[in-house]
Amino acid sequence: AQKITQTQPGMFVQEKEAVTLDCTYDTSDQSYGLFWYKQPSSGEMIFLIYQGSYDEQNATEGRYSLNFQKARKSANLVISASQLGDSAMYFCAMITGANNLFFGTGTRLTVIP
Amino acid sequence: KAGVTQTPRYLIKTRGQQVTLSCSPISGHRSVSWYQQTPGQGLQFLFEYFSETQRNKGNFPGRFSGRQFSNSRSEMNVSTLELGDSALYLCASSLAAALGTDTQYFGPGTRLTVL
């Protein structure tokens, strides 16, 4: 069975600082994908970054990077130079052979001016 | 390119009624997935449609059903509504070029309230 664990219900970060959101996963599949989505209060899920299980390099997308440690089964999201607009819920998710996403419980990030 | 659109954005229904939600995927995307988001259960997968066929289904009762049309647009239906069906229903589309790697792009969601 697939499982995603996000142990930080809430996080605070000072504007312009970096923050790491934790995510661990569990799957017996060899091929899988890991995603991070951002959900503002409006409700829409916004795709941030993707990491494939066979990708050797950590994924980066602008201010977002994914710290992928396969042996530890972790896929932490790093946001550099936080902005006020980064305040939102952040979800880690995994996809395996079937085309459906398994989500974690989310982390609420608050950026402090 | 236009994103995923969902209609309506908000719905209020009463117990026992039925409801139909609509989702238009990103142009060229052939897979449409539906998710339910509640405070108690979080985000849960409902079903996925690809080329008008249900390809994958989550653990929801038969009151929840869906379909996909030839233009990839999808509808989700919930019959005999219960209070616990109150949720944000999210639709996502993807190219489905390769299972297990596809990025799913989400619509704004339909917020359903059952009274």
Interface residues (C-beta under 8 A of the other chain):
Chain A: D29 S31 Y32 G33 F35 Y37 S42 G43 E44 M45 I46 F47 Y50 G52 F91 A93 I95 T96 G97 A98 N99 N100 L101 F102 F103 T105 G106
Chain B: S31 S33 Y35 G42 L43 F45 E48 F50 R55 N56 G58 L88 L90 A92 S94 A96 L99 G100 T101 D102 T103 Q104 Y105 F106 G107 P108 G109 R111
